[in-house]
Amino acid sequence: MAEEAGPLPAALELLPAGPVSMRLAAPASKSVTNRALLCAALAEGTSRLHDAAPSDDAQAMATALAELGAVVHPLFADGGLWTTEDPSFAIGLRSPTGGPGAEAGGPGAEAGGSGREGGGSGVAWTVRGTGGRPASPDGPLDAQLSGTTMRFLAAAATLTPAGATVTGAPPLLRRPVGPL
């Protein structure tokens, strides 16, 4: 007969085990993409996310993470690169050289790059993280219509020196949000 587990301790100490280096493959979805973008933004150094799902939710997350000090570069199959290093530029998820809804040569757009590195239909992202020390943003972080972005940014804001306000479009702000 198996031995029953005893009660959990009142406190559990978690100790860092050291740097993590890994490769994971997950289907492109906006939820997985947002989680990966946040993890990359909080990590030390540069992370590459391949075949991520392009979406308005990912755009909202990437723009907000840039406001927290991460540098986010989505790459496109045609080699176009849009960057969030310029804080006046709101990141876009359409190729700067064309396609539906594209803003050809928009602010912050640069030519070059090696294009999307991966075999699927998603976007490849390069994210230079904050090492777990995101900056305090100059203004509110806009989650647009993304509930996942709003909840993840609220948690990430606790790591900034001065905190942050997370806002969004009116339909998002009408959604119920319980304690995190």
C-alpha positions as CSV (number, residue, x, y, z in Angstrom):
1,M,0.0,0.0,0.0
2,A,1.3,3.5,-0.9
3,E,2.3,5.8,1.9
4,E,0.1,8.9,2.2
5,A,1.8,12.3,1.8
6,G,1.9,14.4,4.8
7,P,0.7,18.0,5.0
8,L,2.7,20.6,3.1
9,P,5.0,22.9,5.1
10,A,3.8,26.4,6.0
11,A,6.6,27.9,3.9
12,L,8.6,26.5,1.1
13,E,12.0,28.0,0.3
14,L,12.9,28.0,-3.4
15,L,16.5,28.5,-4.3
16,P,17.8,29.5,-7.8
17,A,19.5,26.5,-9.5
18,G,21.4,28.7,-12.0
19,P,20.9,29.7,-15.6
20,V,18.5,27.9,-17.8
21,S,19.2,27.1,-21.4
22,M,16.4,25.3,-23.3
23,R,14.5,24.9,-26.5
24,L,10.7,24.3,-26.4
25,A,8.4,23.8,-29.3
26,A,4.8,24.8,-28.9
27,P,2.0,25.6,-31.4
28,A,1.8,29.2,-32.3
29,S,-1.0,30.8,-30.3
30,K,-1.5,34.3,-29.0
31,S,-1.6,33.0,-25.4
32,V,1.6,31.0,-25.7
33,T,3.2,33.9,-27.6
34,N,2.3,36.4,-24.8
35,R,3.7,34.0,-22.1
36,A,7.0,33.6,-24.1
37,L,7.3,37.3,-24.7
38,L,7.0,38.0,-21.0
39,C,9.4,35.3,-20.0
40,A,11.9,36.6,-22.5
41,A,11.5,40.2,-21.4
42,L,12.2,39.2,-17.8
43,A,15.2,37.0,-18.7
44,E,18.8,38.0,-18.7
45,G,20.3,38.4,-22.2
46,T,18.7,37.8,-25.6
47,S,16.0,35.3,-26.3
48,R,14.7,34.2,-29.7
49,L,11.1,33.1,-30.2
50,H,10.4,31.2,-33.5
51,D,7.0,30.8,-35.1
52,A,5.1,32.9,-32.6
53,A,1.6,33.9,-33.5
54,P,1.2,37.4,-34.8
55,S,-1.8,39.0,-33.1
56,D,-3.1,42.2,-31.7
57,D,-2.5,40.7,-28.2
58,A,1.1,40.0,-29.0
59,Q,1.5,43.6,-30.3
60,A,0.0,45.0,-27.1
61,M,2.3,42.8,-25.0
62,A,5.4,43.7,-27.0
63,T,4.7,47.4,-26.9
64,A,4.2,47.3,-23.1
65,L,7.3,45.2,-22.5
66,A,9.3,47.8,-24.5
67,E,8.0,50.5,-22.2
68,L,9.3,48.3,-19.3
69,G,12.8,48.3,-20.8
70,A,12.9,45.2,-22.9
71,V,14.0,45.5,-26.5
72,V,11.6,43.6,-28.8
73,H,12.3,42.8,-32.5
74,P,9.7,40.9,-34.6
75,L,11.2,39.6,-37.8
76,F,9.2,38.9,-41.0
77,A,9.7,36.4,-43.8
78,D,10.6,39.2,-46.2
79,G,13.5,40.3,-44.0
80,G,11.7,43.5,-42.7
81,L,12.5,44.4,-39.1
82,W,10.5,46.6,-36.8
83,T,11.9,47.6,-33.5
84,T,10.8,49.0,-30.2
85,E,14.1,50.7,-29.4
86,D,12.6,54.0,-30.4
87,P,10.0,54.6,-27.6
88,S,8.0,56.9,-29.9
89,F,7.3,53.9,-32.2
90,A,4.4,51.6,-31.4
91,I,5.4,48.1,-32.7
92,G,3.4,46.7,-35.5
93,L,2.9,43.1,-36.5
94,R,2.6,43.6,-40.3
95,S,5.6,43.6,-42.5
96,P,6.8,47.1,-43.3
97,T,7.3,46.2,-47.0
98,G,3.7,45.3,-47.8
99,G,0.7,43.1,-47.2
100,P,-2.7,43.8,-45.9
101,G,-2.7,46.6,-43.4
102,A,1.0,47.1,-43.7
103,E,2.4,50.6,-43.1
104,A,5.2,50.5,-45.6
105,G,8.3,52.1,-44.2
106,G,6.6,53.2,-41.0
107,P,8.5,54.9,-38.2
108,G,11.1,52.7,-36.7
109,A,11.1,50.3,-39.6
110,E,14.5,49.1,-40.8
111,A,15.5,47.0,-43.7
112,G,17.7,44.0,-43.2
113,G,17.7,41.0,-40.9
114,S,17.7,37.4,-41.9
115,G,13.9,37.1,-42.0
116,R,11.9,34.6,-40.0
117,E,13.9,31.8,-38.7
118,G,11.7,28.8,-38.5
119,G,9.5,26.7,-40.6
120,G,6.0,27.8,-39.7
121,S,3.7,30.7,-40.4
122,G,4.5,32.7,-37.3
123,V,6.7,35.6,-36.6
124,A,10.2,35.2,-35.1
125,W,11.0,37.5,-32.2
126,T,14.2,38.6,-30.7
127,V,13.9,40.0,-27.1
128,R,16.6,41.5,-25.1
129,G,15.4,41.0,-21.5
130,T,15.6,43.2,-18.4
131,G,17.3,40.6,-16.2
132,G,14.2,40.5,-13.9
133,R,14.5,44.3,-13.3
134,P,12.0,46.0,-15.6
135,A,12.0,49.8,-15.7
136,S,9.2,51.9,-14.4
137,P,7.2,53.1,-17.5
138,D,6.7,56.8,-18.2
139,G,2.9,56.4,-18.5
140,P,0.2,53.7,-18.3
141,L,0.8,50.4,-20.0
142,D,-1.9,49.8,-22.6
143,A,-3.2,46.2,-22.8
144,Q,-5.6,47.2,-25.6
145,L,-8.2,44.4,-25.7
146,S,-6.0,41.6,-24.4
147,G,-7.0,40.1,-21.0
148,T,-3.9,38.0,-20.9
149,T,-1.7,41.0,-21.5
150,M,-3.5,43.0,-18.8
151,R,-3.1,40.2,-16.2
152,F,0.6,39.5,-17.0
153,L,1.5,43.2,-17.0
154,A,-0.2,43.7,-13.6
155,A,2.1,41.0,-12.2
156,A,5.2,42.3,-14.0
157,A,4.5,45.8,-12.8
158,T,5.2,44.7,-9.2
159,L,8.9,44.2,-10.3
160,T,9.3,47.9,-11.4
161,P,10.8,50.4,-9.0
162,A,7.8,52.7,-9.0
163,G,5.0,50.3,-10.1
164,A,2.8,50.9,-13.1
165,T,-0.8,51.5,-14.2
166,V,-2.2,49.0,-16.6
167,T,-5.1,50.2,-18.8
168,G,-6.9,49.1,-21.9
169,A,-9.7,49.7,-24.3
170,P,-13.2,50.1,-22.8
171,P,-14.4,46.6,-23.5
172,L,-11.3,45.2,-21.7
173,L,-11.9,47.5,-18.7
174,R,-15.5,46.2,-18.3
175,R,-14.3,42.7,-17.8
176,P,-14.3,41.4,-14.2
177,V,-10.8,41.0,-12.7
178,G,-10.3,39.3,-9.4
179,P,-7.3,39.4,-7.1
180,L,-4.1,38.2,-8.7
